[in-house]
Amino acid sequence: MGAVDKADIINSFVECTRKTTKWYKKIFFQLIDTAILNGSIVHRQLTGKVITYQKYRENLMRELLEEHHTPRRPSTRGRPAVDNPLRLTARHFPCKVHQTAAQGSRTRRHCKVCLSGARRSKQRKMTKYMCLACDTPLCISPCFEEYHMLKHY
């Protein structure tokens, strides 16, 4: 068996090729696999250490990530995901939603617990009450208590 056949057999166990219709991507990944295999052979000859090809690939990836890793910046787009931990510990009291010029005394907002629908079917329920400390609209009956007592309401 020639060297090309052995290289193809070794690479067949750890291929990084993907199903793609683009021929140049297949060639690119084949070249990457060949370069890594050649690197492992040179490493084995220079150091005399015998490690498996899979372990060599893992070590190579780990070293590349440690060397060139840049921490991900938090996204500045969209609404920030805020979950206030004080909602589970502090004292909270319901109050009426503040009036707006458009709705007047009939001002209502969507209940946050009813809208999330994690524990029950998702409904869009309007409420005229809110927690003033959390600035969150909530139904009085089950939702106010669930929001302030359960971590995953």
Contact map, one row per residue, 1 for C-alpha under 8 A:
111011000000000000000000000000000000000000000000000000000000000000000000000000000000000000000000000000000000000000000000000000000000000000000000000000000
111111000000000000000000000000000000000000000000000000000000000000000000000000000000000000000000000000000000000000000000000000000000000000000000000000000
111111100000000000000000000000000000000000000000000000000000000000000000000000000000000000000000000000000000000000000000000000000000000000000000000000000
011111110000000000000000000000000000000000000000000000000000000000000000000000000000000000000000000000000000000000000000000000000000000000000000000000000
111111111000000000000000000000000000000000000000000000000000000000000000000000000000000000000000000000000000000000000000000000000000000000000000000000000
111111111100000000000000000000000000000000000000000000000000000000000000000000000000000000000000000000000000000000000000000000000000000000000000000000000
001111111110000000000000000000000100100000000000000000000000000000000000000000000000000000000000000000000000000000000000000000000000000000000000000000000
000111111111000000000000000000000000000000000000000000000000000000000000000000000000000000000000000000000000000000000000000000000000000000000000000000000
000011111111100000000000000000000000000000000000000000000000000000000000000000000000000000000000000000000000000000000000000000000000000000000000000000000
000001111111110000000000000000000000000000000000000000000000000000000000000000000000000000000000000000000000000000000000000000000000000000000000000000000
000000111111111000000000000000001100100000000000000000000000000000000000000000000000000000000000000000000000000000000000000000000000000000000000000000000
000000011111111000000000000000000000000000000000000000000000000000000000000000000000000000000000000000000000000000000000000000000000000000000000000000000
000000001111111000000000000000000000000000000000000000000000000000000000000000000000000000000000000000000000000000000000000000000000000000000000000000000
000000000111111100000000000000000000000000000000000001000000000000000000000000000000000000000000000000000000000000000000000000000000000000000000000000000
000000000011111110000000000000001000000000000000000000000000000000000000000000000000000000000000000000000000000000000000000000000000000000000000000000000
000000000000011111000000000011001000000000000000000000000000000000000000000000000000000000000000000000000000000000000000000000000000000000000000000000000
000000000000001111100000010011000000000000000000000000000000000000000000000000000000000000000000000000000000000000000000000000000000000000000000000000000
000000000000000111110000010000000000000000000000000000000000000000000000000000000000000000000000000000000000000000000000000000000000000000000000000000000
000000000000000011111000000000000000000000000000000000000000000000000000000000000000000000000000000000000000000000000000000000000000000000000000000000000
000000000000000001111110110000000000000000000000000000000000000000000000000000000000000000000000000000000000000000000000000000000000000000000000000000000
000000000000000000111110000000000000000000000000000000000000000000000000000000000000000000000000000000000000000000000000000000000000000000000000000000000
000000000000000000011111110000000000000000000000000000000000000000000000000000000000000000000000000000000000000000000000000000000000000000000000000000000
000000000000000000011111111000000000000000000000000000000000000000000000000000000000000000000000000000000000000000000000000000000000000000000000000000000
000000000000000000000111111100000000000000000000000000000000000000000000000000000000000000000000000000000000000000000000000000000000000000000000000000000
000000000000000000010111111110000000000000000000000000000000000000000000000000000000000000000000000000000000000000000000000000000000000000000000000000000
000000000000000011010111111111000000000000000000000000000000000000000000000000000000000000000000000000000000000000000000000000000000000000000000000000000
000000000000000000000011111111100000000000000000000000000000000000000000000000000000000000000000000000000000000000000000000000000000000000000000000000000
000000000000000000000001111111110000000000000000000000000000000000000000000000000000000000000000000000000000000000000000000000000000000000000000000000000
000000000000000110000000111111111000000000000000000000000000000000000000000000000000000000000000000000000000000000000000000000000000000000000000000000000
000000000000000110000000011111111100000000000000000000000000000000000000000000000000000000000000000000000000000000000000000000000000000000000000000000000
000000000000000000000000001111111110000000000000000000000000000000000000000000000000000000000000000000000000000000000000000000000000000000000000000000000
000000000000000000000000000111111111000000000000000000000000000000000000000000000000000000000000000000000000000000000000000000000000000000000000000000000
000000000010001100000000000011111111100000000000000000000000000000000000000000000000000000000000000000000000000000000000000000000000000000000000000000000
000000100010000000000000000001111111110000000000000000000000000000000000000000000000000000000000000000000000000000000000000000000000000000000000000000000
000000000000000000000000000000111111111000000000000000000000000000000000000000000000000000000000000000000000000000000000000000000000000000000000000000000
000000000000000000000000000000011111111100000000000000001000000000000000000000000000000000000000000000000000000000000000000000000000000000000000000000000
000000100010000000000000000000001111111110000000000010000000000000000000000000000000000000000000000000000000000000000000000000000000000000000000000000000
000000000000000000000000000000000111111111000000000000000000000000000000000000000000000000000000000000000000000000000000000000000000000000000000000000000
000000000000000000000000000000000011111111100000000000000000000000000000000000000000000000000000000000000000000000000000000000000000000000000000000000000
000000000000000000000000000000000001111111110000000010010000000000000000000000000000000000000000000000000000000000000000000000000000000000000000000000000
000000000000000000000000000000000000111111111000000000000000000000000000000000000000000000000000000000000000000000000000000000000000000000000000000000000
000000000000000000000000000000000000011111111100000000000000000000000000000000000000000000000000000000000000000000000000000000000000000000000000000000000
000000000000000000000000000000000000001111111111100000000000000000000000000000000000000000000000000000000000000000000000000000000000000000000000000000000
000000000000000000000000000000000000000111111111111000000000000000000000000000000000000000000000000000000000000000000000000000000000000000000000000000000
000000000000000000000000000000000000000011111111100000000000000000000000000000000000000000000000000000000000000000000000000000000000000000000000000000000
000000000000000000000000000000000000000001111111000000000000000000000000000000000000000000000000000000000000000000000000000000000000000000000000000000000
000000000000000000000000000000000000000000111111100000000000000000000000000000000000000000000000000000000000000000000000000000000000000000000000000000000
000000000000000000000000000000000000000000111111110000000000000000000000000000000000000000000000000000000000000000000000000000000000000000000000000000000
000000000000000000000000000000000000000000111011111000000000000000000000000000000000000000000000000000000000000000000000000000000000000000000000000000000
000000000000000000000000000000000000000000010001111100000000000000000000000000000000000000000000000000000000000000000000000000000000000000000000000000000
000000000000000000000000000000000000000000010000111110110000000000000000000000000000000000000000000000000000000000000000000000000000000000000000000000000
000000000000000000000000000000000000000000000000011111110000000000000000000000000000000000000000000000000000000000000000000000000000000000000000000000000
000000000000000000000000000000000000100100000000001111111000000000000000000000000000000000000000000000000000000000000000000000000000000000000000000000000
000000000000010000000000000000000000000000000000000111111100000000000000000000000000000000000000000000000000000000000000000000000000000000000000000000000
000000000000000000000000000000000000000000000000001111111110000000000000000000000000000000000000000000000000000000000000000000000000000000000000000000000
000000000000000000000000000000000000000100000000001111111111000000000000000000000000000000000000000000000000000000000000000000000000000000000000000000000
000000000000000000000000000000000001000000000000000011111111100000000000000000000000000000000000000000000000000000000000000000000000000000000000000000000
000000000000000000000000000000000000000000000000000001111111110000000000000000000000000000000000000000000000000000000000000000000000000000000000000000000
000000000000000000000000000000000000000000000000000000111111111000000000000000000000000000000000000000000000000000000000000000000000000000000000000000000
000000000000000000000000000000000000000000000000000000011111111100000000000000000000000000000000000000000000000000000000000000000000000000000000000000000
000000000000000000000000000000000000000000000000000000001111111110000000000000000000000000000000000000000000000000000000000000000000000000000000000000000
000000000000000000000000000000000000000000000000000000000111111111000000000000000000000000000000000000000000000000000000000000000000000000000000000000000
000000000000000000000000000000000000000000000000000000000011111111100000000000000000000000000000000000000000000000000000000000000000000000000000000000000
000000000000000000000000000000000000000000000000000000000001111111111000000000000000000000000000000000000000000000000000000000000000000000000000000000000
000000000000000000000000000000000000000000000000000000000000111111111000000000000000000000000000000000000000000000000000000000000000000000000000000000000
000000000000000000000000000000000000000000000000000000000000011111111000000000000000000000000000000000000000000000000000000000000000000000000000000000000
000000000000000000000000000000000000000000000000000000000000001111111000000000000000000000000000000000000000000000000000000000000000000000000000000000000
000000000000000000000000000000000000000000000000000000000000000111111100000000000000000000000000000000000000000000000000000000000000000000000000000000000
000000000000000000000000000000000000000000000000000000000000000111111110000000000000000000000000000000000000000000000000000000000000000000000000000000000
000000000000000000000000000000000000000000000000000000000000000000011111000000000000000000000000000000000000000000000000000000000000000000000000000000000
000000000000000000000000000000000000000000000000000000000000000000001111100000000000000000000000000000000000000000000000000000000000000000000000000000000
000000000000000000000000000000000000000000000000000000000000000000000111110000000000000000000000000000000000000000000000000000000000000000000000000000000
000000000000000000000000000000000000000000000000000000000000000000000011111000000000000000000000000000000000000000000000000000000000000000000000000000000
000000000000000000000000000000000000000000000000000000000000000000000001111100000000000000000000000000000000000000000000000000000000000000000000000000000
000000000000000000000000000000000000000000000000000000000000000000000000111111000000000000000000000000000000000000000000000000000000000000000000000000000
000000000000000000000000000000000000000000000000000000000000000000000000011111000000000000000000000000000000000000000000000000000000000000000000000000000
000000000000000000000000000000000000000000000000000000000000000000000000001111100000000000000000000000000000000000000000000000000000000000000000000000000
000000000000000000000000000000000000000000000000000000000000000000000000001111110000000000000000000000000000000000000000000000000000000000000000000000000
000000000000000000000000000000000000000000000000000000000000000000000000000011111000000000000000000000000000000000000000000000000000000000000000000000000
000000000000000000000000000000000000000000000000000000000000000000000000000001111100000000000000000000000000000000000000000000000000000000000000000000000
000000000000000000000000000000000000000000000000000000000000000000000000000000111110000000000000000000000000000000000000000000000000000000000000000000000
000000000000000000000000000000000000000000000000000000000000000000000000000000011111000000000000000000000000000000000000000000000000000000000000000000000
000000000000000000000000000000000000000000000000000000000000000000000000000000001111100000000000000000000000000000000000000000000000000000000000000000000
000000000000000000000000000000000000000000000000000000000000000000000000000000000111111000000000000000000000000000000000000000000000010000000000000000000
000000000000000000000000000000000000000000000000000000000000000000000000000000000011111110000000000000000000000000000000000000000000000000000000000000000
000000000000000000000000000000000000000000000000000000000000000000000000000000000001111111000000000000000000000000000000000000000000000000000000000000000
000000000000000000000000000000000000000000000000000000000000000000000000000000000001111111010000000000000000000000000000000000000000010000000000001100000
000000000000000000000000000000000000000000000000000000000000000000000000000000000000111111000000000000000000000000000000000000000000000000000000001111100
000000000000000000000000000000000000000000000000000000000000000000000000000000000000111111100000000000000000000000000000000000000000000000000000000100000
000000000000000000000000000000000000000000000000000000000000000000000000000000000000011111110000000000000000000000000000000000000000000000000000000000000
000000000000000000000000000000000000000000000000000000000000000000000000000000000000000011111000000000000000000000000000000000000000000000000000000000000
000000000000000000000000000000000000000000000000000000000000000000000000000000000000001001111100000000000000000000000000000000000011100000000000000100000
000000000000000000000000000000000000000000000000000000000000000000000000000000000000000000111110000000000000000000000000000000000011100000000000000000000
000000000000000000000000000000000000000000000000000000000000000000000000000000000000000000011111000000000000000000000000000000001111000000010001000000000
000000000000000000000000000000000000000000000000000000000000000000000000000000000000000000001111100000000000000000000000000000001111000000000000000000000
000000000000000000000000000000000000000000000000000000000000000000000000000000000000000000000111110000000000000000000000000000011100000000000000000000000
000000000000000000000000000000000000000000000000000000000000000000000000000000000000000000000011111000000011100000000000000000011100000010000000000000000
000000000000000000000000000000000000000000000000000000000000000000000000000000000000000000000001111100000010000000000000000000000000000000000000000000000
000000000000000000000000000000000000000000000000000000000000000000000000000000000000000000000000111110111110000000000000000000000000000000000000000000000
000000000000000000000000000000000000000000000000000000000000000000000000000000000000000000000000011111111010000000000000000000000000000000000000000000000
000000000000000000000000000000000000000000000000000000000000000000000000000000000000000000000000001111110000000000000000000000000000000000000000000000000
000000000000000000000000000000000000000000000000000000000000000000000000000000000000000000000000000111110000000000000000000000000000000000000000000000000
000000000000000000000000000000000000000000000000000000000000000000000000000000000000000000000000001111111110000000000000000000000000000000000000000000000
000000000000000000000000000000000000000000000000000000000000000000000000000000000000000000000000001111111110000000000000000000000000000000000000000000000
000000000000000000000000000000000000000000000000000000000000000000000000000000000000000000000000001100111110000000000000000000000000000000000000000000000
000000000000000000000000000000000000000000000000000000000000000000000000000000000000000000000000001000111111000000000000000000010000000000000000000000000
000000000000000000000000000000000000000000000000000000000000000000000000000000000000000000000000111100111111100000000000000000010000000000000000000000000
000000000000000000000000000000000000000000000000000000000000000000000000000000000000000000000000100000000111110000000000000001111000000000000000000000000
000000000000000000000000000000000000000000000000000000000000000000000000000000000000000000000000100000000011111000000000000001110000000010000000000000000
000000000000000000000000000000000000000000000000000000000000000000000000000000000000000000000000000000000001111101100000000111100000000011000000000000000
000000000000000000000000000000000000000000000000000000000000000000000000000000000000000000000000000000000000111111100000000111100000000111100010000000000
000000000000000000000000000000000000000000000000000000000000000000000000000000000000000000000000000000000000011111110000000000000000000111000000000000000
000000000000000000000000000000000000000000000000000000000000000000000000000000000000000000000000000000000000001111111000000000000000000001000010011000001
000000000000000000000000000000000000000000000000000000000000000000000000000000000000000000000000000000000000011111111000011110000000000000000010000000000
000000000000000000000000000000000000000000000000000000000000000000000000000000000000000000000000000000000000011111111000011110000000000000000000000000000
000000000000000000000000000000000000000000000000000000000000000000000000000000000000000000000000000000000000000111111100010000000000000000000000000000000
000000000000000000000000000000000000000000000000000000000000000000000000000000000000000000000000000000000000000011111111111000000000000000000000000000000
000000000000000000000000000000000000000000000000000000000000000000000000000000000000000000000000000000000000000000011111110000000000000000000000000000011
000000000000000000000000000000000000000000000000000000000000000000000000000000000000000000000000000000000000000000001111100000000000000000000000000000001
000000000000000000000000000000000000000000000000000000000000000000000000000000000000000000000000000000000000000000001111110000000000000000000000000000000
000000000000000000000000000000000000000000000000000000000000000000000000000000000000000000000000000000000000000000001111111000000000000000000000000000000
000000000000000000000000000000000000000000000000000000000000000000000000000000000000000000000000000000000000000001111101111100000000000000000000000000000
000000000000000000000000000000000000000000000000000000000000000000000000000000000000000000000000000000000000000001101000111110000000000000000000000000000
000000000000000000000000000000000000000000000000000000000000000000000000000000000000000000000000000000000000011001100000011111000000000000000000000000000
000000000000000000000000000000000000000000000000000000000000000000000000000000000000000000000000000000000000011001100000001111100000000000000000000000000
000000000000000000000000000000000000000000000000000000000000000000000000000000000000000000000000000000000001111000000000000111110000000000000000000000000
000000000000000000000000000000000000000000000000000000000000000000000000000000000000000000000000000000000001111000000000000011111100000011100000000000000
000000000000000000000000000000000000000000000000000000000000000000000000000000000000000000000001100000000111100000000000000001111100000010100000000000000
000000000000000000000000000000000000000000000000000000000000000000000000000000000000000000000111100000000001000000000000000000111110000011110000000000000
000000000000000000000000000000000000000000000000000000000000000000000000000000000000000000000111100000000000000000000000000000111111001111100000000000000
000000000000000000000000000000000000000000000000000000000000000000000000000000000000000000011110000000000000000000000000000000001111111111000001000000000
000000000000000000000000000000000000000000000000000000000000000000000000000000000000000000011110000000000000000000000000000000000111111100000000000000000
000000000000000000000000000000000000000000000000000000000000000000000000000000000000000000011000000000000000000000000000000000000011111000000000000000000
000000000000000000000000000000000000000000000000000000000000000000000000000000000001001000000000000000000000000000000000000000000011111100000000000000000
000000000000000000000000000000000000000000000000000000000000000000000000000000000000000000000000000000000000000000000000000000000111111110000000000000000
000000000000000000000000000000000000000000000000000000000000000000000000000000000000000000000000000000000000001100000000000000000111011111000000000000000
000000000000000000000000000000000000000000000000000000000000000000000000000000000000000000000000100000000000111100000000000000111110001111100000000000000
000000000000000000000000000000000000000000000000000000000000000000000000000000000000000000000000000000000000011110000000000000101110000111110011000000000
000000000000000000000000000000000000000000000000000000000000000000000000000000000000000000000000000000000000001000000000000000111100000011111111000000000
000000000000000000000000000000000000000000000000000000000000000000000000000000000000000000000100000000000000000000000000000000001000000001111111100000000
000000000000000000000000000000000000000000000000000000000000000000000000000000000000000000000000000000000000000000000000000000000000000000111111100000000
000000000000000000000000000000000000000000000000000000000000000000000000000000000000000000000000000000000000000000000000000000000000000000111111110000000
000000000000000000000000000000000000000000000000000000000000000000000000000000000000000000000000000000000000001011000000000000000000000001111111111000000
000000000000000000000000000000000000000000000000000000000000000000000000000000000000000000000100000000000000000000000000000000000010000001111111111100000
000000000000000000000000000000000000000000000000000000000000000000000000000000000000000000000000000000000000000000000000000000000000000000011111111110000
000000000000000000000000000000000000000000000000000000000000000000000000000000000000000000000000000000000000000010000000000000000000000000000111111111001
000000000000000000000000000000000000000000000000000000000000000000000000000000000000001100000000000000000000000010000000000000000000000000000011111111101
000000000000000000000000000000000000000000000000000000000000000000000000000000000000001110010000000000000000000000000000000000000000000000000001111111100
000000000000000000000000000000000000000000000000000000000000000000000000000000000000000100000000000000000000000000000000000000000000000000000000111111100
000000000000000000000000000000000000000000000000000000000000000000000000000000000000000100000000000000000000000000000000000000000000000000000000011111111
000000000000000000000000000000000000000000000000000000000000000000000000000000000000000100000000000000000000000000000000000000000000000000000000001111111
000000000000000000000000000000000000000000000000000000000000000000000000000000000000000000000000000000000000000000000100000000000000000000000000000001111
000000000000000000000000000000000000000000000000000000000000000000000000000000000000000000000000000000000000000010000110000000000000000000000000011001111
